[in-house]
Amino acid sequence: MSIPLRSFSVAAYPRMSLASNSGDITGLKKLFHTYSGAVSLLFIPVAIICFVFSKEMVLFLGGADYSDSVPLLVSVFRIFIVYSVILPLDRFTGVALDSINRPKSIFTK
């Protein structure tokens, strides 16, 4: 899920930076909401499918050797799935802060 997110953020950065440099804060906010919302809407169905079928996915990826520790692995996998839903907002917040030249804010974020 990192590769599509990286592609969208690389595409969004020049547009956000141009809006910031021209002083168009409203346009910057609109771009932030558009990109973060669209990517989140793309990630949510995938996350739901992965969350529902997490046991099957763990068994498929790990094989029968991990069948004794499936409940623990499913729990860890689901934690990462929840994190993946929040990840687009985190990435585009960083892109927006970088485009308005606030590196200290990115560090504390």
C-alpha distances in whole Angstrom, upper triangle without the diagonal:
4,6,6,6,9,10,11,13,15,16,17,19,22,22,22,24,27,27,28,30,32,32,31,29,29,27,25,24,24,21,19,20,19,15,14,16,14,10,11,13,10,8,11,12,9,10,14,14,12,14,17,17,16,19,19,15,17,20,18,16,19,22,26,26,24,26,28,25,23,23,22,19,18,19,17,14,15,15,11,10,13,11,8,10,12,9,10,14,14,12,15,17,17,17,20,22,22,23,26,27,26,25,27,25,22,23,24,21
4,6,5,6,9,10,10,12,14,15,16,19,21,20,22,25,25,26,28,30,30,29,28,28,26,23,23,23,20,18,19,19,15,14,16,15,11,13,15,13,11,14,16,13,13,17,17,15,17,21,20,19,22,22,18,19,23,21,19,21,24,28,28,26,28,30,27,25,25,24,21,20,21,18,16,17,16,12,12,14,12,9,12,12,9,9,13,12,10,13,15,15,15,18,20,19,20,23,24,24,22,24,22,19,20,22,19
4,5,5,6,9,10,11,12,14,15,18,19,20,21,24,25,25,27,30,30,29,28,28,26,23,24,23,20,19,20,19,15,15,17,15,12,14,16,13,12,16,17,14,15,19,19,17,20,23,22,21,24,24,20,21,24,22,20,23,26,29,29,28,30,32,29,27,28,27,24,23,24,21,19,20,20,16,16,18,16,12,14,15,12,12,15,15,12,14,17,16,15,19,21,20,21,24,24,25,23,26,24,21,22,24,22
4,5,5,6,9,10,11,12,14,17,18,18,20,22,23,24,26,28,29,27,26,26,23,21,21,21,17,16,17,16,12,12,14,12,9,11,13,10,10,13,14,12,14,17,17,17,19,22,22,21,25,24,21,22,25,23,21,24,27,31,31,30,31,34,31,29,29,28,25,24,25,23,20,20,20,17,16,17,16,12,13,14,12,10,14,14,12,13,16,16,15,18,20,19,20,23,24,25,24,26,25,21,23,25,22
4,5,5,6,9,10,11,12,15,16,16,18,20,21,21,24,26,26,25,23,23,21,19,19,18,15,14,15,14,10,10,12,11,7,9,12,10,9,13,15,13,14,17,18,17,19,22,22,22,25,25,22,23,26,25,23,26,29,32,32,30,32,34,31,29,29,28,25,24,24,22,19,19,19,15,15,15,13,10,11,12,8,7,10,11,8,9,13,12,12,14,17,16,17,20,21,21,21,23,21,18,20,21,18
4,6,5,6,9,10,11,13,15,15,16,19,20,20,22,25,25,24,23,24,21,19,19,19,16,15,17,16,12,12,15,14,11,13,16,14,13,17,18,17,17,21,22,20,22,25,25,24,28,28,24,25,28,27,24,27,30,33,34,32,34,36,33,31,31,30,27,26,26,24,21,22,21,18,17,18,16,13,14,14,11,9,12,12,8,10,13,12,11,14,16,15,16,19,19,20,19,21,20,17,19,21,18
4,5,5,6,9,10,12,14,15,16,18,19,20,22,24,25,24,23,23,21,19,20,19,15,15,17,15,11,13,15,13,10,14,16,13,14,17,19,17,19,22,22,22,24,27,27,26,29,29,26,27,30,28,26,29,32,35,36,34,36,38,35,33,34,32,29,29,29,26,24,24,24,20,20,21,19,16,17,17,14,11,14,15,11,12,15,14,12,15,18,16,16,20,21,22,21,24,23,20,22,24,21
4,5,5,6,9,11,11,12,14,16,17,18,20,22,23,21,20,20,17,15,16,15,12,11,13,11,7,9,12,10,8,11,13,11,12,16,17,17,18,21,22,22,24,26,27,26,30,30,26,28,31,29,28,30,33,37,37,35,37,39,36,34,34,33,30,29,29,27,24,24,24,20,19,20,18,15,15,15,12,9,12,13,10,9,13,13,11,13,16,15,15,18,20,21,20,23,21,19,21,23,20
4,5,5,6,9,10,10,12,14,15,16,18,20,20,19,18,19,16,14,15,15,11,10,13,12,8,9,12,12,10,12,15,14,14,17,20,19,19,23,24,23,25,28,28,28,31,31,28,29,33,31,29,31,35,38,38,36,38,40,36,34,34,33,30,29,29,27,25,25,23,20,20,20,17,15,15,14,11,9,11,11,7,7,10,9,7,10,12,11,11,15,16,17,17,20,18,15,18,20,17
4,6,5,8,10,10,11,13,15,16,17,19,21,20,19,20,18,15,17,17,13,13,16,14,11,13,16,15,13,16,18,17,17,21,23,21,22,26,27,26,28,31,31,30,34,33,30,31,34,33,30,33,36,39,40,38,40,42,39,37,37,35,33,32,32,29,27,27,26,23,23,23,21,18,19,18,15,12,14,14,10,10,13,12,9,11,14,12,12,15,16,18,17,21,19,16,19,22,19
4,6,7,8,9,11,12,14,15,17,18,20,18,18,19,16,14,16,15,11,12,14,12,10,12,15,13,12,16,17,16,17,21,22,22,23,26,27,27,29,31,32,31,35,35,31,33,36,34,32,35,38,41,42,40,42,44,41,39,39,38,35,34,34,31,29,29,28,25,24,25,22,20,20,19,17,14,15,16,12,11,14,14,10,12,15,14,12,16,18,19,20,23,22,19,22,24,21
4,6,5,6,9,10,11,12,14,16,17,15,15,15,12,10,12,11,8,8,11,10,7,10,13,12,11,14,16,16,17,20,22,22,23,26,27,27,28,31,32,32,35,35,32,34,37,35,33,36,39,42,43,41,42,44,41,39,39,37,35,34,33,31,29,29,28,25,24,24,21,19,19,18,15,12,13,14,11,8,11,11,8,9,12,11,10,13,15,17,18,21,19,17,20,22,19
4,6,5,6,8,10,10,12,14,15,14,14,16,13,10,13,13,10,10,13,13,10,12,15,15,14,17,19,19,20,23,25,25,25,28,30,29,31,34,34,33,37,37,34,35,39,37,35,37,40,44,44,42,44,45,42,40,40,38,36,35,35,32,30,30,29,26,25,25,22,20,20,19,16,14,14,14,11,9,11,10,6,7,10,8,7,10,12,14,14,18,17,14,18,20,18
4,5,5,6,9,10,10,12,14,14,14,16,13,11,14,14,11,12,15,15,13,15,18,17,17,20,22,22,23,26,28,28,28,31,33,32,34,37,38,37,40,40,37,38,42,40,38,40,43,47,47,45,47,49,46,44,44,42,39,39,38,36,34,34,32,29,29,29,26,24,24,23,20,17,18,18,15,12,14,13,10,10,13,11,8,11,13,16,17,20,19,17,21,23,21
4,5,5,6,9,10,11,12,11,12,13,9,8,11,11,8,10,13,12,11,14,16,16,16,19,21,21,22,25,27,27,28,31,32,32,34,36,37,37,41,41,38,39,42,41,39,41,45,48,48,46,48,50,46,44,44,43,40,39,39,36,34,34,33,30,29,29,26,24,24,22,20,17,17,18,15,12,14,14,11,10,13,12,9,12,14,17,18,21,20,19,22,24,22
4,5,5,6,9,10,11,9,9,11,8,6,9,9,7,8,11,11,10,12,15,15,16,18,20,21,22,24,27,27,27,30,32,32,33,36,37,36,40,40,37,39,42,41,39,41,44,48,48,45,47,49,45,43,43,41,39,38,37,35,33,33,31,28,28,27,25,23,22,20,19,15,15,15,13,10,11,11,8,7,10,9,6,8,11,13,15,18,17,15,19,21,18
4,5,5,6,8,10,10,10,13,11,8,12,13,10,11,15,15,14,16,19,19,19,21,24,24,25,27,30,30,30,33,35,34,35,39,40,39,42,43,40,41,44,43,40,43,46,49,49,47,49,50,47,45,45,43,41,40,39,37,35,35,33,31,30,29,27,25,25,23,21,18,17,17,15,12,13,12,9,8,10,8,4,7,9,12,14,17,16,15,19,20,19
4,5,5,6,9,9,10,12,10,9,12,13,11,13,16,16,15,18,20,20,21,23,25,25,27,29,32,32,32,35,37,37,38,41,42,41,45,45,42,43,47,45,43,46,49,52,52,50,52,54,50,48,48,46,44,43,42,40,38,38,36,34,33,32,30,28,28,26,24,21,20,21,18,15,16,16,12,11,13,12,8,10,12,15,17,20,20,19,22,24,23
4,6,5,6,5,7,9,6,6,9,10,9,11,14,14,14,16,18,19,20,22,24,25,26,28,31,31,32,34,36,36,37,40,41,41,45,45,42,43,47,46,44,46,49,53,53,50,52,54,50,48,48,46,44,43,42,40,38,37,36,33,33,31,29,28,27,25,23,20,19,20,18,15,15,16,13,10,12,12,9,9,12,15,18,20,19,19,22,23,22
4,5,5,6,6,9,8,6,10,12,11,11,15,16,16,17,20,21,21,23,25,26,27,29,32,32,32,35,37,37,38,41,42,41,45,46,43,44,47,46,44,46,50,53,53,50,52,53,50,48,47,45,43,43,41,39,38,37,35,33,33,31,29,28,27,24,23,20,19,19,17,14,14,14,12,9,10,10,6,6,9,12,14,17,16,16,20,21,19
4,5,8,9,12,11,10,13,15,14,15,18,19,19,20,23,24,24,26,28,29,30,32,35,35,35,38,40,40,41,44,45,44,48,49,45,46,50,49,46,49,52,55,55,53,55,56,53,51,50,48,46,46,44,42,41,40,38,36,36,34,32,31,30,28,26,23,22,22,20,17,17,17,14,12,13,12,8,8,10,13,16,18,18,18,21,23,22
4,6,9,11,10,10,13,14,14,16,18,19,19,21,23,24,25,27,29,30,31,33,36,37,37,39,41,41,42,45,47,46,50,50,47,48,52,51,48,51,54,57,58,55,57,58,55,53,52,51,49,48,46,44,43,42,40,38,38,36,34,33,32,29,28,25,24,24,23,19,19,19,17,14,15,15,11,11,13,16,19,22,21,21,25,26,25
4,6,9,9,9,12,13,14,15,17,18,19,21,23,24,25,27,29,30,31,33,36,36,36,39,41,41,42,45,46,46,49,50,47,48,52,51,49,51,54,57,58,55,57,58,54,52,52,50,48,47,45,43,42,41,39,37,37,35,33,32,31,28,27,25,23,23,22,19,18,19,16,13,14,15,11,10,13,15,18,20,19,20,23,24,23
4,5,5,6,9,10,11,12,14,15,17,18,20,21,23,24,26,27,29,30,33,34,34,36,39,39,39,42,44,43,47,48,45,46,50,49,47,49,53,56,56,53,55,56,53,51,50,48,46,45,44,42,41,39,38,36,35,33,31,30,29,26,26,23,21,22,21,17,17,18,16,13,14,15,12,11,14,16,20,22,20,21,24,25,23
4,5,5,6,9,10,10,12,14,15,16,18,20,21,22,24,26,27,28,31,32,32,34,37,37,37,40,42,41,45,46,43,44,48,47,45,48,51,54,54,51,53,54,50,48,47,46,44,43,41,39,38,37,35,33,32,31,29,28,26,24,23,20,18,19,19,15,14,16,14,11,12,14,11,9,13,14,18,19,17,18,22,22,20
4,5,5,6,9,10,11,12,14,15,16,18,20,21,22,24,26,27,29,31,31,32,35,36,36,38,41,40,44,45,42,44,47,47,45,47,51,53,54,51,52,54,50,48,47,45,44,42,41,39,38,36,35,33,32,30,29,28,25,23,23,20,18,20,20,16,15,18,16,12,14,16,14,13,17,17,21,22,20,20,24,24,22
4,5,5,6,9,10,10,12,14,15,16,18,20,21,22,24,25,28,29,30,32,34,34,35,38,39,39,43,44,41,43,46,45,43,46,49,52,53,50,51,53,49,47,46,45,43,41,40,39,37,36,34,32,31,30,28,27,25,23,22,19,17,19,18,15,15,17,14,12,14,16,12,12,16,18,21,23,20,20,24,25,22
4,5,5,6,9,10,11,12,14,15,17,18,20,21,22,24,27,28,28,30,32,33,33,36,38,37,41,42,39,40,44,43,41,43,47,50,50,47,49,50,47,45,44,42,40,39,38,36,34,33,31,30,29,27,25,24,22,20,20,16,15,16,15,11,11,13,11,8,10,12,9,9,13,14,17,19,17,17,20,21,19
4,5,5,6,8,10,10,12,14,15,16,18,20,21,22,25,26,26,28,31,31,31,34,36,35,39,40,38,39,42,42,40,42,46,48,49,46,47,48,45,43,42,40,39,37,36,34,33,31,30,28,27,25,23,22,20,18,18,15,13,15,15,11,11,13,12,9,11,13,12,11,15,15,18,20,17,17,21,20,18
4,5,5,6,9,10,10,12,14,15,16,18,20,21,24,25,25,27,29,30,31,33,35,35,39,39,37,39,42,41,40,42,45,48,49,46,47,49,45,43,42,41,39,37,36,35,33,31,30,29,27,25,24,23,20,19,19,15,14,16,16,12,13,15,14,11,14,16,14,14,18,19,21,23,20,20,24,24,21
4,5,5,6,8,10,10,12,14,15,16,18,20,22,23,24,26,28,29,29,32,34,33,37,38,35,37,40,39,37,40,43,46,47,44,45,47,44,41,41,39,37,36,35,33,31,30,29,27,25,24,23,21,19,18,17,13,13,15,13,10,11,13,11,9,13,14,12,13,16,17,20,22,19,18,22,23,20
4,6,5,6,8,10,11,12,14,15,16,18,21,22,22,24,26,26,27,30,32,31,35,36,33,34,38,37,35,38,41,44,44,41,43,44,41,39,38,36,35,33,32,30,29,27,26,24,23,21,19,18,16,15,14,11,9,11,10,7,8,10,9,7,10,12,11,12,15,15,17,19,16,15,19,19,16
4,6,5,6,8,10,10,12,14,15,16,19,20,20,22,25,25,25,28,30,30,34,34,32,34,37,36,35,37,40,43,44,41,42,44,40,38,37,36,34,32,31,30,28,26,25,24,22,20,19,18,15,14,14,11,9,12,12,9,10,13,12,10,13,16,15,15,19,19,20,22,19,18,21,21,18
4,6,5,6,9,10,11,12,14,15,18,19,20,22,24,25,25,28,29,30,33,34,31,33,37,35,34,37,40,43,44,41,42,44,41,38,37,37,34,32,32,31,28,27,26,24,22,21,20,18,16,15,15,11,11,14,13,10,12,15,13,12,16,17,16,17,20,21,23,25,22,20,24,24,21
4,5,5,6,8,10,11,12,14,17,17,18,20,22,23,24,26,28,28,31,32,29,31,34,33,31,34,37,40,41,38,40,41,38,36,35,34,32,30,30,28,26,25,24,22,20,19,18,16,14,14,13,9,9,12,10,8,10,13,11,11,14,15,14,16,19,20,21,23,20,18,22,22,19
4,6,5,6,9,10,11,12,15,16,16,18,20,21,21,24,26,25,29,30,27,29,32,31,30,32,35,38,39,36,37,39,36,33,32,31,29,28,27,25,23,22,21,19,17,16,15,13,11,10,9,6,6,9,8,6,8,11,10,10,13,15,15,17,19,19,20,21,18,17,20,20,16
4,6,5,6,9,10,11,13,15,15,17,19,20,20,23,25,25,29,29,27,29,32,31,30,33,36,38,39,37,37,39,36,33,32,32,30,28,27,26,24,22,21,20,17,16,16,14,11,11,11,8,8,12,12,10,12,15,14,14,17,19,18,20,22,22,23,25,22,20,23,23,19
4,5,5,6,9,10,12,14,15,16,18,19,20,22,24,24,28,28,26,28,31,30,29,32,35,37,39,36,37,39,36,33,33,32,30,28,27,26,24,22,22,20,18,17,17,14,12,13,13,9,10,14,13,11,14,16,15,15,19,20,19,21,24,24,25,27,24,22,25,25,22
4,5,5,6,9,11,11,12,15,16,17,18,20,22,22,26,26,23,25,28,27,26,29,31,34,35,33,34,36,33,30,30,29,27,25,25,23,21,20,19,17,15,15,14,11,9,11,10,6,9,11,10,10,13,15,14,15,18,19,19,21,23,23,24,25,23,20,23,24,20
4,5,5,6,9,10,10,12,14,15,16,18,20,20,24,24,22,24,27,26,25,28,31,33,34,32,32,34,31,28,28,27,25,23,22,21,19,17,17,15,13,12,12,9,7,8,8,6,7,11,11,11,13,15,15,16,19,20,20,22,24,24,24,26,23,20,23,23,19
4,6,5,7,9,10,11,13,15,16,17,19,20,24,24,22,24,27,26,26,29,31,34,35,32,33,35,32,29,28,28,26,24,23,23,20,18,19,17,14,14,14,12,9,11,12,10,11,14,15,14,16,19,18,19,22,23,23,25,28,27,28,29,26,24,27,26,23
4,6,7,7,9,11,12,13,15,17,18,19,22,22,20,22,25,24,23,26,29,32,33,31,31,33,31,28,28,27,25,23,23,22,19,18,19,17,14,14,15,11,10,12,12,10,12,15,15,14,17,19,19,20,23,24,24,26,28,28,28,30,27,25,27,27,24
4,6,5,6,9,10,11,12,14,16,16,19,20,17,19,22,21,20,23,26,29,30,27,28,30,27,24,24,24,21,19,19,18,16,14,15,13,10,11,11,8,6,9,9,8,11,13,13,14,17,18,18,20,22,23,24,26,28,27,27,28,26,23,25,25,22
4,5,5,6,9,10,10,12,14,15,18,19,17,19,22,22,21,24,26,29,30,27,28,30,27,24,23,23,21,18,18,18,15,13,14,13,10,9,11,9,6,10,11,10,12,15,16,16,18,20,21,22,24,25,26,28,30,29,29,30,27,25,27,27,23
4,5,5,6,9,10,11,12,14,17,17,16,18,21,20,20,23,25,27,29,27,27,29,27,23,23,23,21,18,19,19,16,14,16,15,11,12,14,11,10,13,14,14,16,18,19,19,22,24,24,25,28,29,29,31,33,33,33,34,31,28,30,30,27
4,5,5,6,9,10,11,12,15,15,13,15,18,17,17,20,22,25,26,24,24,26,24,21,21,21,19,16,17,17,13,12,14,13,9,11,13,10,9,13,13,13,16,18,18,19,22,23,23,25,27,28,29,31,33,32,32,33,30,28,29,30,26
4,5,5,6,9,10,10,14,14,12,14,17,17,17,19,21,24,25,22,23,25,22,19,18,19,16,14,14,14,11,9,11,10,6,7,10,7,7,11,12,12,15,16,17,19,20,22,23,24,26,27,29,31,32,31,30,31,29,26,27,27,24
4,5,5,6,9,10,13,14,13,15,18,18,18,20,22,24,26,23,23,25,22,19,18,19,17,14,14,15,12,10,12,12,8,9,12,11,9,13,15,15,17,19,20,21,23,25,26,27,29,31,32,34,35,34,34,34,32,29,31,30,27
4,5,5,6,8,11,11,10,13,15,15,15,18,20,22,24,21,21,23,21,18,18,19,17,14,15,16,12,11,14,13,10,12,15,13,12,16,17,18,20,22,22,24,26,27,28,30,32,33,34,36,37,36,36,37,34,32,33,33,29
4,6,5,5,9,9,7,10,13,12,12,15,17,19,21,18,18,20,18,15,15,16,13,10,12,12,9,8,11,10,7,10,12,11,11,15,16,17,19,20,21,23,25,26,27,29,31,32,33,35,36,35,34,35,33,30,31,31,28
4,6,5,9,10,9,11,14,14,15,16,18,20,21,18,18,20,17,14,13,14,12,9,10,11,8,6,9,10,7,8,12,11,11,14,16,18,19,20,22,24,25,26,28,29,31,32,34,36,37,35,35,35,32,30,31,30,27
4,6,8,9,10,12,14,14,15,17,18,20,22,19,18,20,18,14,14,15,14,10,12,14,11,9,13,13,10,12,15,15,14,18,19,21,23,24,25,27,28,30,31,33,34,36,37,39,40,39,38,39,36,34,34,34,31
4,6,5,6,9,10,11,12,14,15,16,19,16,15,18,16,13,13,15,13,10,12,14,11,10,14,14,11,14,17,16,16,20,21,22,24,25,26,28,30,31,32,34,36,37,38,40,41,40,39,40,37,35,36,35,32
4,5,5,6,9,10,10,12,13,15,17,14,13,15,13,10,10,11,9,6,9,10,7,7,11,11,9,12,14,14,15,18,19,21,23,24,25,27,29,29,31,33,34,35,37,39,40,38,37,38,35,33,33,33,30
4,5,5,6,9,10,10,11,12,14,11,10,12,11,7,8,10,8,6,9,11,9,10,13,14,13,15,18,17,19,22,22,25,27,27,28,31,32,33,34,37,38,39,40,43,43,42,40,41,39,36,36,36,33
4,5,5,6,9,10,10,11,14,12,11,14,13,10,11,13,11,9,13,14,11,12,16,16,14,17,20,19,20,23,24,26,28,29,29,32,33,34,35,38,39,40,41,44,44,43,42,42,40,37,38,38,35
4,5,5,6,8,10,12,14,12,12,15,14,10,12,13,10,9,12,12,9,11,14,13,12,16,17,16,18,21,21,23,26,26,26,29,31,31,32,34,36,36,38,41,41,40,39,39,37,34,35,35,32
4,5,5,6,8,10,11,8,9,12,10,7,10,10,7,7,10,10,8,10,13,13,13,16,17,17,19,22,21,24,26,26,27,29,31,31,33,35,36,37,39,41,41,40,38,39,37,34,34,34,32
4,6,5,5,6,9,7,7,10,10,7,11,12,9,9,13,13,12,14,17,16,16,19,21,20,23,25,25,27,30,30,30,33,35,35,36,39,40,40,42,45,45,44,42,43,41,38,38,38,35
4,6,5,8,11,10,10,14,14,11,14,15,12,12,16,16,13,15,18,17,17,20,21,20,22,25,25,27,30,30,30,32,34,34,35,38,40,40,41,44,44,43,42,43,41,38,38,38,36
4,6,9,11,10,11,14,13,11,14,15,11,12,15,14,12,15,17,15,15,19,20,18,21,24,23,25,28,28,27,30,32,32,33,36,37,37,39,42,42,41,39,40,38,35,35,36,33
4,7,7,6,8,11,10,9,13,13,10,11,14,13,12,15,17,16,17,20,21,20,23,26,25,27,30,29,29,32,34,34,35,38,39,39,41,44,43,42,40,41,39,36,36,36,34
4,5,6,7,11,11,10,14,15,12,13,17,16,15,18,20,20,20,23,24,24,26,29,28,30,33,33,33,36,38,37,38,41,42,42,44,47,47,46,44,44,43,40,39,40,38
4,5,5,9,10,10,13,15,13,14,18,18,17,19,22,22,22,25,27,26,29,31,31,33,36,35,36,39,40,40,42,44,45,45,48,50,50,49,47,47,46,43,42,42,40
4,6,8,9,10,14,14,12,15,17,17,17,20,22,22,23,26,27,27,29,31,31,34,36,35,36,39,40,40,41,44,45,45,47,50,49,48,46,46,45,42,41,41,39
4,6,6,6,10,10,9,11,14,14,14,16,18,18,20,22,23,24,26,28,28,31,33,32,33,36,37,37,39,42,42,42,45,47,47,45,43,43,42,39,38,38,36
4,6,5,9,10,10,11,14,15,15,17,19,20,20,23,24,25,27,29,29,32,35,34,35,38,39,39,41,43,44,44,47,49,49,47,45,45,44,41,40,40,38
4,6,8,9,10,12,14,15,16,18,19,21,22,24,25,26,28,30,31,34,36,35,36,39,40,40,42,44,45,45,48,50,50,48,46,46,44,41,41,40,38
4,6,6,6,9,10,11,12,14,16,17,18,21,22,23,25,27,27,30,32,31,32,36,36,36,39,41,41,42,44,46,46,44,42,42,40,38,37,36,35
4,6,5,6,9,10,10,12,14,15,16,18,20,21,23,25,25,28,30,30,31,34,35,35,37,39,40,41,43,45,45,43,41,41,40,37,36,36,34
4,6,5,6,9,10,11,13,15,15,17,19,20,22,23,24,28,29,29,30,33,34,34,36,38,39,40,42,44,44,42,41,40,38,36,35,35,32
4,5,5,6,9,10,11,13,14,16,17,19,21,22,23,26,28,27,28,31,32,32,34,37,37,38,40,42,42,40,38,37,36,33,32,32,30
4,5,5,6,9,10,11,12,14,15,17,19,21,21,24,26,25,26,29,30,30,32,35,35,36,38,40,40,38,36,36,35,32,31,31,29
4,5,5,6,9,10,10,12,14,15,17,19,20,23,24,24,25,28,29,30,32,34,35,36,38,40,40,38,37,36,35,32,32,31,29
4,5,5,6,9,10,11,13,14,16,17,19,22,23,22,24,27,28,28,31,32,33,34,37,38,38,36,35,34,32,30,30,29,26
4,5,5,7,9,10,11,13,15,16,16,20,21,20,22,25,26,26,28,30,31,31,34,36,36,34,32,32,30,27,27,26,24
4,5,5,6,9,10,11,13,15,15,18,20,19,21,24,25,25,27,29,30,31,33,35,35,33,32,32,30,27,27,27,24
4,5,5,6,9,10,11,13,14,17,19,19,20,23,24,24,26,28,29,30,32,34,35,33,32,32,29,27,27,26,24
4,5,5,6,9,10,11,12,16,17,16,18,21,21,22,24,26,27,28,30,32,32,30,29,28,26,24,24,23,20
4,5,5,6,9,10,10,13,15,14,16,19,20,20,22,24,25,26,28,30,30,28,27,27,25,22,22,22,19
4,5,5,7,9,10,12,14,15,16,18,20,20,22,24,25,26,28,30,31,29,28,29,26,24,24,24,21
4,5,5,7,9,12,13,13,15,17,18,19,21,23,24,25,27,29,30,28,27,27,24,22,23,22,19
4,5,5,6,10,11,10,12,15,15,16,18,20,21,22,24,26,26,24,23,24,21,19,19,19,15
4,5,5,8,10,10,11,13,15,16,17,19,20,21,23,25,26,25,24,24,22,19,20,20,17
4,6,7,8,10,11,13,14,16,17,18,20,22,23,25,26,25,24,25,22,20,21,21,17
4,6,6,7,9,11,11,13,15,16,17,19,20,22,23,21,21,21,18,16,18,17,14
4,5,5,6,9,10,11,12,14,15,17,18,20,21,20,19,20,17,15,16,16,13
4,5,5,6,8,10,10,12,14,15,16,18,20,19,19,20,17,15,17,18,14
4,6,5,6,9,10,10,12,14,15,17,18,17,17,18,15,13,16,15,12
4,6,5,6,9,10,11,12,14,16,17,15,15,15,13,10,12,12,9
4,5,5,6,9,10,11,12,15,15,15,14,16,13,10,13,14,10
4,5,5,6,8,10,10,12,14,14,14,16,13,11,14,15,12
4,5,5,6,8,10,11,12,11,12,13,10,8,12,12,9
4,5,5,6,9,10,10,9,9,11,9,6,9,10,8
4,5,5,6,9,10,10,10,13,11,9,12,14,12
4,5,5,6,9,9,11,13,11,9,13,14,12
4,5,5,6,5,7,9,7,6,10,11,10
4,5,5,6,6,10,9,7,10,13,12
4,5,8,9,13,12,11,14,16,15
4,6,9,11,10,11,14,15,14
4,6,9,9,9,12,14,14
4,6,5,7,9,10,11
4,5,5,6,9,10
4,5,5,6,9
4,5,5,6
4,6,5
4,5
4
